[in-house]
Amino acid sequence: MTGWPIVKHELRYGGAEWVDQQVVVDKGIVISRNPDDIPAFNVRMIGEFQEGDHSSKR
């Protein structure tokens, strides 16, 4: 999981493995840290759409 550094402790407490990266993908779910990462997020999201169904990758 990625997100604003200020919430990393809460994310870790909730069971997430927090990383400081523009984009993280887990089983087809794409997340990013902040609005500055939107260009990288969009590129990765398009890639995920092109890959198709992720239900068999669990």
PQR file of N, CA, C, O and H, with PARSE charges and radii, in Angstrom:
ATOM      1  N   MET A   1       0.847  -1.166   0.000 -0.4000 1.5000
ATOM      2  CA  MET A   1       0.000   0.000   0.000 -0.0000 2.0000
ATOM      3  C   MET A   1       0.891   1.227   0.000  0.5500 1.7000
ATOM      4  O   MET A   1       1.990   1.204   0.554 -0.5500 1.4000
ATOM      5  N   THR A   2       0.435   2.260  -0.599 -0.4000 1.5000
ATOM      6  CA  THR A   2       1.115   3.545  -0.559 -0.0000 2.0000
ATOM      7  C   THR A   2       0.112   4.589  -0.112  0.5500 1.7000
ATOM      8  O   THR A   2      -1.095   4.349  -0.146 -0.5500 1.4000
ATOM      9  H   THR A   2      -0.458   2.278  -1.049  0.4000 1.0000
ATOM     10  N   GLY A   3       0.588   5.717   0.296 -0.4000 1.5000
ATOM     11  CA  GLY A   3      -0.291   6.785   0.758 -0.0000 2.0000
ATOM     12  C   GLY A   3       0.543   7.915   1.342  0.5500 1.7000
ATOM     13  O   GLY A   3       1.771   7.840   1.388 -0.5500 1.4000
ATOM     14  H   GLY A   3       1.568   5.913   0.323  0.4000 1.0000
ATOM     15  N   TRP A   4      -0.130   8.943   1.779 -0.4000 1.5000
ATOM     16  CA  TRP A   4       0.578  10.056   2.405 -0.0000 2.0000
ATOM     17  C   TRP A   4       1.397   9.525   3.578  0.5500 1.7000
ATOM     18  O   TRP A   4       0.893   8.713   4.355 -0.5500 1.4000
ATOM     19  H   TRP A   4      -1.127   9.004   1.742  0.4000 1.0000
ATOM     20  N   PRO A   5       2.642   9.961   3.725 -0.5600 1.5000
ATOM     21  CA  PRO A   5       3.470   9.481   4.836  0.2800 2.0000
ATOM     22  C   PRO A   5       2.845   9.684   6.213  0.5500 1.7000
ATOM     23  O   PRO A   5       3.117   8.915   7.136 -0.5500 1.4000
ATOM     24  N   ILE A   6       2.025  10.695   6.355 -0.4000 1.5000
ATOM     25  CA  ILE A   6       1.428  10.971   7.662 -0.0000 2.0000
ATOM     26  C   ILE A   6       0.488   9.840   8.122  0.5500 1.7000
ATOM     27  O   ILE A   6       0.247   9.686   9.319 -0.5500 1.4000
ATOM     28  H   ILE A   6       1.805  11.320   5.605  0.4000 1.0000
ATOM     29  N   VAL A   7      -0.037   9.055   7.180 -0.4000 1.5000
ATOM     30  CA  VAL A   7      -0.961   7.973   7.563 -0.0000 2.0000
ATOM     31  C   VAL A   7      -0.314   6.597   7.535  0.5500 1.7000
ATOM     32  O   VAL A   7      -1.003   5.596   7.725 -0.5500 1.4000
ATOM     33  H   VAL A   7       0.159   9.179   6.207  0.4000 1.0000
ATOM     34  N   LYS A   8       1.003   6.522   7.301 -0.4000 1.5000
ATOM     35  CA  LYS A   8       1.643   5.208   7.177 -0.0000 2.0000
ATOM     36  C   LYS A   8       1.488   4.361   8.439  0.5500 1.7000
ATOM     37  O   LYS A   8       1.335   3.143   8.347 -0.5500 1.4000
ATOM     38  H   LYS A   8       1.563   7.335   7.146  0.4000 1.0000
ATOM     39  N   HIS A   9       1.526   4.989   9.614 -0.4000 1.5000
ATOM     40  CA  HIS A   9       1.395   4.216  10.852 -0.0000 2.0000
ATOM     41  C   HIS A   9       0.001   3.594  10.973  0.5500 1.7000
ATOM     42  O   HIS A   9      -0.141   2.452  11.408 -0.5500 1.4000
ATOM     43  H   HIS A   9       1.651   5.978   9.689  0.4000 1.0000
ATOM     44  N   GLU A  10      -1.012   4.347  10.589 -0.4000 1.5000
ATOM     45  CA  GLU A  10      -2.369   3.821  10.631 -0.0000 2.0000
ATOM     46  C   GLU A  10      -2.549   2.684   9.618  0.5500 1.7000
ATOM     47  O   GLU A  10      -3.201   1.680   9.905 -0.5500 1.4000
ATOM     48  H   GLU A  10      -0.897   5.276  10.235  0.4000 1.0000
ATOM     49  N   LEU A  11      -1.965   2.858   8.434 -0.4000 1.5000
ATOM     50  CA  LEU A  11      -2.056   1.803   7.421 -0.0000 2.0000
ATOM     51  C   LEU A  11      -1.361   0.539   7.893  0.5500 1.7000
ATOM     52  O   LEU A  11      -1.898  -0.559   7.746 -0.5500 1.4000
ATOM     53  H   LEU A  11      -1.435   3.673   8.200  0.4000 1.0000
ATOM     54  N   ARG A  12      -0.175   0.684   8.457 -0.4000 1.5000
ATOM     55  CA  ARG A  12       0.552  -0.486   8.978 -0.0000 2.0000
ATOM     56  C   ARG A  12      -0.225  -1.137  10.121  0.5500 1.7000
ATOM     57  O   ARG A  12      -0.298  -2.363  10.210 -0.5500 1.4000
ATOM     58  H   ARG A  12       0.262   1.576   8.576  0.4000 1.0000
ATOM     59  N   TYR A  13      -0.799  -0.316  10.987 -0.4000 1.5000
ATOM     60  CA  TYR A  13      -1.597  -0.841  12.099 -0.0000 2.0000
ATOM     61  C   TYR A  13      -2.777  -1.657  11.573  0.5500 1.7000
ATOM     62  O   TYR A  13      -3.191  -2.637  12.191 -0.5500 1.4000
ATOM     63  H   TYR A  13      -0.740   0.680  10.915  0.4000 1.0000
ATOM     64  N   GLY A  14      -3.308  -1.241  10.427 -0.4000 1.5000
ATOM     65  CA  GLY A  14      -4.425  -1.952   9.814 -0.0000 2.0000
ATOM     66  C   GLY A  14      -4.009  -3.172   9.008  0.5500 1.7000
ATOM     67  O   GLY A  14      -4.857  -3.862   8.440 -0.5500 1.4000
ATOM     68  H   GLY A  14      -2.971  -0.445   9.925  0.4000 1.0000
ATOM     69  N   GLY A  15      -2.702  -3.444   8.954 -0.4000 1.5000
ATOM     70  CA  GLY A  15      -2.240  -4.659   8.288 -0.0000 2.0000
ATOM     71  C   GLY A  15      -1.610  -4.441   6.921  0.5500 1.7000
ATOM     72  O   GLY A  15      -1.225  -5.405   6.261 -0.5500 1.4000
ATOM     73  H   GLY A  15      -2.014  -2.884   9.415  0.4000 1.0000
ATOM     74  N   ALA A  16      -1.498  -3.196   6.488 -0.4000 1.5000
ATOM     75  CA  ALA A  16      -0.904  -2.923   5.181 -0.0000 2.0000
ATOM     76  C   ALA A  16       0.618  -2.910   5.273  0.5500 1.7000
ATOM     77  O   ALA A  16       1.192  -2.601   6.317 -0.5500 1.4000
ATOM     78  H   ALA A  16      -1.811  -2.413   7.025  0.4000 1.0000
ATOM     79  N   GLU A  17       1.245  -3.247   4.174 -0.4000 1.5000
ATOM     80  CA  GLU A  17       2.689  -3.062   4.045 -0.0000 2.0000
ATOM     81  C   GLU A  17       2.869  -1.750   3.297  0.5500 1.7000
ATOM     82  O   GLU A  17       2.680  -1.708   2.081 -0.5500 1.4000
ATOM     83  H   GLU A  17       0.778  -3.498   3.326  0.4000 1.0000
ATOM     84  N   TRP A  18       3.229  -0.683   3.993 -0.4000 1.5000
ATOM     85  CA  TRP A  18       3.311   0.657   3.425 -0.0000 2.0000
ATOM     86  C   TRP A  18       4.642   0.848   2.709  0.5500 1.7000
ATOM     87  O   TRP A  18       5.696   0.486   3.233 -0.5500 1.4000
ATOM     88  H   TRP A  18       3.383  -0.717   4.981  0.4000 1.0000
ATOM     89  N   VAL A  19       4.586   1.424   1.500 -0.4000 1.5000
ATOM     90  CA  VAL A  19       5.799   1.743   0.750 -0.0000 2.0000
ATOM     91  C   VAL A  19       5.682   3.160   0.211  0.5500 1.7000
ATOM     92  O   VAL A  19       4.579   3.648  -0.036 -0.5500 1.4000
ATOM     93  H   VAL A  19       3.730   1.718   1.075  0.4000 1.0000
ATOM     94  N   ASP A  20       6.820   3.817   0.031 -0.4000 1.5000
ATOM     95  CA  ASP A  20       6.850   5.177  -0.492 -0.0000 2.0000
ATOM     96  C   ASP A  20       7.172   5.106  -1.981  0.5500 1.7000
ATOM     97  O   ASP A  20       8.319   5.296  -2.387 -0.5500 1.4000
ATOM     98  H   ASP A  20       7.716   3.420   0.231  0.4000 1.0000
ATOM     99  N   GLN A  21       6.142   4.829  -2.798 -0.4000 1.5000
ATOM    100  CA  GLN A  21       6.288   4.705  -4.242 -0.0000 2.0000
ATOM    101  C   GLN A  21       5.146   5.449  -4.922  0.5500 1.7000
ATOM    102  O   GLN A  21       4.067   5.615  -4.353 -0.5500 1.4000
ATOM    103  H   GLN A  21       5.210   4.674  -2.468  0.4000 1.0000
ATOM    104  N   GLN A  22       5.404   5.899  -6.158 -0.4000 1.5000
ATOM    105  CA  GLN A  22       4.361   6.612  -6.899 -0.0000 2.0000
ATOM    106  C   GLN A  22       3.129   5.761  -7.097  0.5500 1.7000
ATOM    107  O   GLN A  22       2.007   6.240  -6.926 -0.5500 1.4000
ATOM    108  H   GLN A  22       6.281   5.765  -6.620  0.4000 1.0000
ATOM    109  N   VAL A  23       3.321   4.507  -7.455 -0.4000 1.5000
ATOM    110  CA  VAL A  23       2.203   3.620  -7.774 -0.0000 2.0000
ATOM    111  C   VAL A  23       2.508   2.232  -7.230  0.5500 1.7000
ATOM    112  O   VAL A  23       3.635   1.744  -7.319 -0.5500 1.4000
ATOM    113  H   VAL A  23       4.232   4.118  -7.594  0.4000 1.0000
ATOM    114  N   VAL A  24       1.487   1.612  -6.670 -0.4000 1.5000
ATOM    115  CA  VAL A  24       1.581   0.224  -6.220 -0.0000 2.0000
ATOM    116  C   VAL A  24       0.383  -0.517  -6.796  0.5500 1.7000
ATOM    117  O   VAL A  24      -0.737  -0.007  -6.789 -0.5500 1.4000
ATOM    118  H   VAL A  24       0.572   2.008  -6.598  0.4000 1.0000
ATOM    119  N   VAL A  25       0.631  -1.731  -7.296 -0.4000 1.5000
ATOM    120  CA  VAL A  25      -0.438  -2.568  -7.832 -0.0000 2.0000
ATOM    121  C   VAL A  25      -0.461  -3.868  -7.048  0.5500 1.7000
ATOM    122  O   VAL A  25       0.574  -4.509  -6.867 -0.5500 1.4000
ATOM    123  H   VAL A  25       1.541  -2.146  -7.301  0.4000 1.0000
ATOM    124  N   ASP A  26      -1.633  -4.255  -6.585 -0.4000 1.5000
ATOM    125  CA  ASP A  26      -1.812  -5.523  -5.861 -0.0000 2.0000
ATOM    126  C   ASP A  26      -3.077  -6.183  -6.382  0.5500 1.7000
ATOM    127  O   ASP A  26      -4.186  -5.703  -6.146 -0.5500 1.4000
ATOM    128  H   ASP A  26      -2.475  -3.734  -6.731  0.4000 1.0000
ATOM    129  N   LYS A  27      -2.898  -7.289  -7.094 -0.4000 1.5000
ATOM    130  CA  LYS A  27      -4.025  -8.038  -7.653 -0.0000 2.0000
ATOM    131  C   LYS A  27      -4.941  -7.156  -8.488  0.5500 1.7000
ATOM    132  O   LYS A  27      -6.164  -7.279  -8.422 -0.5500 1.4000
ATOM    133  H   LYS A  27      -1.997  -7.678  -7.286  0.4000 1.0000
ATOM    134  N   GLY A  28      -4.346  -6.275  -9.267 -0.4000 1.5000
ATOM    135  CA  GLY A  28      -5.119  -5.422 -10.154 -0.0000 2.0000
ATOM    136  C   GLY A  28      -5.630  -4.139  -9.537  0.5500 1.7000
ATOM    137  O   GLY A  28      -6.223  -3.316 -10.236 -0.5500 1.4000
ATOM    138  H   GLY A  28      -3.353  -6.175  -9.321  0.4000 1.0000
ATOM    139  N   ILE A  29      -5.417  -3.945  -8.245 -0.4000 1.5000
ATOM    140  CA  ILE A  29      -5.828  -2.711  -7.583 -0.0000 2.0000
ATOM    141  C   ILE A  29      -4.654  -1.744  -7.647  0.5500 1.7000
ATOM    142  O   ILE A  29      -3.553  -2.070  -7.203 -0.5500 1.4000
ATOM    143  H   ILE A  29      -4.936  -4.613  -7.678  0.4000 1.0000
ATOM    144  N   VAL A  30      -4.885  -0.559  -8.195 -0.4000 1.5000
ATOM    145  CA  VAL A  30      -3.838   0.443  -8.386 -0.0000 2.0000
ATOM    146  C   VAL A  30      -4.057   1.575  -7.389  0.5500 1.7000
ATOM    147  O   VAL A  30      -5.148   2.139  -7.308 -0.5500 1.4000
ATOM    148  H   VAL A  30      -5.779  -0.294  -8.555  0.4000 1.0000
ATOM    149  N   ILE A  31      -3.013   1.902  -6.633 -0.4000 1.5000
ATOM    150  CA  ILE A  31      -3.102   2.998  -5.674 -0.0000 2.0000
ATOM    151  C   ILE A  31      -1.857   3.875  -5.799  0.5500 1.7000
ATOM    152  O   ILE A  31      -0.817   3.432  -6.286 -0.5500 1.4000
ATOM    153  H   ILE A  31      -2.126   1.444  -6.699  0.4000 1.0000
ATOM    154  N   SER A  32      -1.981   5.117  -5.353 -0.4000 1.5000
ATOM    155  CA  SER A  32      -0.846   6.035  -5.376 -0.0000 2.0000
ATOM    156  C   SER A  32      -0.884   6.930  -4.150  0.5500 1.7000
ATOM    157  O   SER A  32      -1.841   6.908  -3.376 -0.5500 1.4000
ATOM    158  H   SER A  32      -2.826   5.477  -4.957  0.4000 1.0000
ATOM    159  N   ARG A  33       0.172   7.719  -3.985 -0.4000 1.5000
ATOM    160  CA  ARG A  33       0.356   8.504  -2.758 -0.0000 2.0000
ATOM    161  C   ARG A  33      -0.424   9.798  -2.714  0.5500 1.7000
ATOM    162  O   ARG A  33      -1.077  10.105  -1.717 -0.5500 1.4000
ATOM    163  H   ARG A  33       0.950   7.737  -4.614  0.4000 1.0000
ATOM    164  N   ASN A  34      -0.355  10.569  -3.812 -0.4000 1.5000
ATOM    165  CA  ASN A  34      -0.891  11.932  -3.774 -0.0000 2.0000
ATOM    166  C   ASN A  34      -1.151  12.435  -5.193  0.5500 1.7000
ATOM    167  O   ASN A  34      -0.790  11.756  -6.154 -0.5500 1.4000
ATOM    168  H   ASN A  34       0.175  10.320  -4.622  0.4000 1.0000
ATOM    169  N   PRO A  35      -1.755  13.585  -5.344 -0.5600 1.5000
ATOM    170  CA  PRO A  35      -2.081  14.086  -6.679  0.2800 2.0000
ATOM    171  C   PRO A  35      -0.885  14.245  -7.621  0.5500 1.7000
ATOM    172  O   PRO A  35      -1.051  14.168  -8.838 -0.5500 1.4000
ATOM    173  N   ASP A  36       0.308  14.465  -7.083 -0.4000 1.5000
ATOM    174  CA  ASP A  36       1.488  14.570  -7.948 -0.0000 2.0000
ATOM    175  C   ASP A  36       1.773  13.268  -8.699  0.5500 1.7000
ATOM    176  O   ASP A  36       2.457  13.279  -9.723 -0.5500 1.4000
ATOM    177  H   ASP A  36       0.443  14.528  -6.094  0.4000 1.0000
ATOM    178  N   ASP A  37       1.257  12.162  -8.200 -0.4000 1.5000
ATOM    179  CA  ASP A  37       1.490  10.848  -8.801 -0.0000 2.0000
ATOM    180  C   ASP A  37       0.453  10.478  -9.856  0.5500 1.7000
ATOM    181  O   ASP A  37       0.515   9.384 -10.417 -0.5500 1.4000
ATOM    182  H   ASP A  37       0.702  12.153  -7.368  0.4000 1.0000
ATOM    183  N   ILE A  38      -0.490  11.357 -10.136 -0.4000 1.5000
ATOM    184  CA  ILE A  38      -1.569  11.032 -11.070 -0.0000 2.0000
ATOM    185  C   ILE A  38      -1.061  10.606 -12.454  0.5500 1.7000
ATOM    186  O   ILE A  38      -1.599   9.645 -13.005 -0.5500 1.4000
ATOM    187  H   ILE A  38      -0.541  12.246  -9.681  0.4000 1.0000
ATOM    188  N   PRO A  39      -0.058  11.264 -13.044 -0.5600 1.5000
ATOM    189  CA  PRO A  39       0.409  10.790 -14.356  0.2800 2.0000
ATOM    190  C   PRO A  39       0.897   9.330 -14.332  0.5500 1.7000
ATOM    191  O   PRO A  39       0.564   8.549 -15.224 -0.5500 1.4000
ATOM    192  N   ALA A  40       1.673   8.974 -13.325 -0.4000 1.5000
ATOM    193  CA  ALA A  40       2.153   7.589 -13.212 -0.0000 2.0000
ATOM    194  C   ALA A  40       0.994   6.636 -12.917  0.5500 1.7000
ATOM    195  O   ALA A  40       0.951   5.521 -13.436 -0.5500 1.4000
ATOM    196  H   ALA A  40       1.943   9.609 -12.601  0.4000 1.0000
ATOM    197  N   PHE A  41       0.065   7.081 -12.087 -0.4000 1.5000
ATOM    198  CA  PHE A  41      -1.119   6.286 -11.775 -0.0000 2.0000
ATOM    199  C   PHE A  41      -1.914   5.994 -13.052  0.5500 1.7000
ATOM    200  O   PHE A  41      -2.331   4.858 -13.279 -0.5500 1.4000
ATOM    201  H   PHE A  41       0.101   7.987 -11.666  0.4000 1.0000
ATOM    202  N   ASN A  42      -2.121   7.014 -13.879 -0.4000 1.5000
ATOM    203  CA  ASN A  42      -2.898   6.840 -15.107 -0.0000 2.0000
ATOM    204  C   ASN A  42      -2.238   5.847 -16.060  0.5500 1.7000
ATOM    205  O   ASN A  42      -2.911   4.997 -16.643 -0.5500 1.4000
ATOM    206  H   ASN A  42      -1.782   7.937 -13.695  0.4000 1.0000
ATOM    207  N   VAL A  43      -0.930   5.958 -16.216 -0.4000 1.5000
ATOM    208  CA  VAL A  43      -0.202   5.031 -17.096 -0.0000 2.0000
ATOM    209  C   VAL A  43      -0.375   3.601 -16.604  0.5500 1.7000
ATOM    210  O   VAL A  43      -0.654   2.698 -17.392 -0.5500 1.4000
ATOM    211  H   VAL A  43      -0.383   6.648 -15.742  0.4000 1.0000
ATOM    212  N   ARG A  44      -0.210   3.397 -15.303 -0.4000 1.5000
ATOM    213  CA  ARG A  44      -0.326   2.040 -14.748 -0.0000 2.0000
ATOM    214  C   ARG A  44      -1.768   1.527 -14.831  0.5500 1.7000
ATOM    215  O   ARG A  44      -1.991   0.349 -15.111 -0.5500 1.4000
ATOM    216  H   ARG A  44       0.016   4.131 -14.663  0.4000 1.0000
ATOM    217  N   MET A  45      -2.737   2.398 -14.592 -0.4000 1.5000
ATOM    218  CA  MET A  45      -4.145   1.997 -14.666 -0.0000 2.0000
ATOM    219  C   MET A  45      -4.489   1.540 -16.079  0.5500 1.7000
ATOM    220  O   MET A  45      -5.175   0.533 -16.250 -0.5500 1.4000
ATOM    221  H   MET A  45      -2.556   3.355 -14.365  0.4000 1.0000
ATOM    222  N   ILE A  46      -4.025   2.262 -17.088 -0.4000 1.5000
ATOM    223  CA  ILE A  46      -4.257   1.847 -18.477 -0.0000 2.0000
ATOM    224  C   ILE A  46      -3.632   0.488 -18.731  0.5500 1.7000
ATOM    225  O   ILE A  46      -4.225  -0.352 -19.408 -0.5500 1.4000
ATOM    226  H   ILE A  46      -3.467   3.081 -16.950  0.4000 1.0000
ATOM    227  N   GLY A  47      -2.438   0.262 -18.195 -0.4000 1.5000
ATOM    228  CA  GLY A  47      -1.798  -1.049 -18.324 -0.0000 2.0000
ATOM    229  C   GLY A  47      -2.626  -2.155 -17.689  0.5500 1.7000
ATOM    230  O   GLY A  47      -2.724  -3.255 -18.233 -0.5500 1.4000
ATOM    231  H   GLY A  47      -1.956   0.944 -17.645  0.4000 1.0000
ATOM    232  N   GLU A  48      -3.219  -1.862 -16.540 -0.4000 1.5000
ATOM    233  CA  GLU A  48      -4.070  -2.860 -15.873 -0.0000 2.0000
ATOM    234  C   GLU A  48      -5.310  -3.157 -16.704  0.5500 1.7000
ATOM    235  O   GLU A  48      -5.721  -4.313 -16.805 -0.5500 1.4000
ATOM    236  H   GLU A  48      -3.138  -0.969 -16.098  0.4000 1.0000
ATOM    237  N   PHE A  49      -5.911  -2.135 -17.299 -0.4000 1.5000
ATOM    238  CA  PHE A  49      -7.066  -2.356 -18.174 -0.0000 2.0000
ATOM    239  C   PHE A  49      -6.674  -3.246 -19.345  0.5500 1.7000
ATOM    240  O   PHE A  49      -7.438  -4.126 -19.741 -0.5500 1.4000
ATOM    241  H   PHE A  49      -5.577  -1.196 -17.217  0.4000 1.0000
ATOM    242  N   GLN A  50      -5.492  -3.022 -19.897 -0.4000 1.5000
ATOM    243  CA  GLN A  50      -5.033  -3.818 -21.033 -0.0000 2.0000
ATOM    244  C   GLN A  50      -4.766  -5.264 -20.652  0.5500 1.7000
ATOM    245  O   GLN A  50      -4.945  -6.165 -21.472 -0.5500 1.4000
ATOM    246  H   GLN A  50      -4.872  -2.307 -19.575  0.4000 1.0000
ATOM    247  N   GLU A  51      -4.338  -5.496 -19.412 -0.4000 1.5000
ATOM    248  CA  GLU A  51      -4.081  -6.860 -18.955 -0.0000 2.0000
ATOM    249  C   GLU A  51      -5.365  -7.665 -18.815  0.5500 1.7000
ATOM    250  O   GLU A  51      -5.352  -8.883 -18.993 -0.5500 1.4000
ATOM    251  H   GLU A  51      -4.193  -4.764 -18.746  0.4000 1.0000
ATOM    252  N   GLY A  52      -6.455  -7.011 -18.503 -0.4000 1.5000
ATOM    253  CA  GLY A  52      -7.738  -7.702 -18.387 -0.0000 2.0000
ATOM    254  C   GLY A  52      -8.003  -8.238 -16.993  0.5500 1.7000
ATOM    255  O   GLY A  52      -7.522  -7.694 -15.998 -0.5500 1.4000
ATOM    256  H   GLY A  52      -6.465  -6.022 -18.358  0.4000 1.0000
ATOM    257  N   ASP A  53      -8.775  -9.313 -16.938 -0.4000 1.5000
ATOM    258  CA  ASP A  53      -9.279  -9.909 -15.693 -0.0000 2.0000
ATOM    259  C   ASP A  53      -8.133 -10.384 -14.794  0.5500 1.7000
ATOM    260  O   ASP A  53      -7.221 -11.073 -15.252 -0.5500 1.4000
ATOM    261  H   ASP A  53      -9.166  -9.755 -17.746  0.4000 1.0000
ATOM    262  N   HIS A  54      -8.188 -10.014 -13.529 -0.4000 1.5000
ATOM    263  CA  HIS A  54      -7.187 -10.436 -12.559 -0.0000 2.0000
ATOM    264  C   HIS A  54      -7.730 -11.494 -11.590  0.5500 1.7000
ATOM    265  O   HIS A  54      -7.027 -11.886 -10.658 -0.5500 1.4000
ATOM    266  H   HIS A  54      -8.929  -9.454 -13.158  0.4000 1.0000
ATOM    267  N   SER A  55      -8.944 -11.954 -11.790 -0.4000 1.5000
ATOM    268  CA  SER A  55      -9.544 -12.878 -10.828 -0.0000 2.0000
ATOM    269  C   SER A  55      -8.766 -14.185 -10.708  0.5500 1.7000
ATOM    270  O   SER A  55      -8.794 -14.821  -9.654 -0.5500 1.4000
ATOM    271  H   SER A  55      -9.515 -11.635 -12.546  0.4000 1.0000
ATOM    272  N   SER A  56      -8.079 -14.591 -11.758 -0.4000 1.5000
ATOM    273  CA  SER A  56      -7.314 -15.836 -11.689 -0.0000 2.0000
ATOM    274  C   SER A  56      -5.930 -15.651 -11.090  0.5500 1.7000
ATOM    275  O   SER A  56      -5.193 -16.626 -10.946 -0.5500 1.4000
ATOM    276  H   SER A  56      -8.057 -14.074 -12.614  0.4000 1.0000
ATOM    277  N   LYS A  57      -5.553 -14.411 -10.732 -0.4000 1.5000
ATOM    278  CA  LYS A  57      -4.228 -14.128 -10.203 -0.0000 2.0000
ATOM    279  C   LYS A  57      -4.213 -14.052  -8.691  0.5500 1.7000
ATOM    280  O   LYS A  57      -3.257 -13.528  -8.119 -0.5500 1.4000
ATOM    281  H   LYS A  57      -6.151 -13.619 -10.849  0.4000 1.0000
ATOM    282  N   ARG A  58      -5.227 -14.550  -8.030 -0.4000 1.5000
ATOM    283  CA  ARG A  58      -5.312 -14.481  -6.559 -0.0000 2.0000
ATOM    284  C   ARG A  58      -4.528 -15.543  -5.908  0.5500 1.7000
ATOM    285  O   ARG A  58      -4.495 -15.622  -4.680 -0.5500 1.4000
ATOM    286  H   ARG A  58      -6.003 -14.976  -8.495  0.4000 1.0000
TER
END
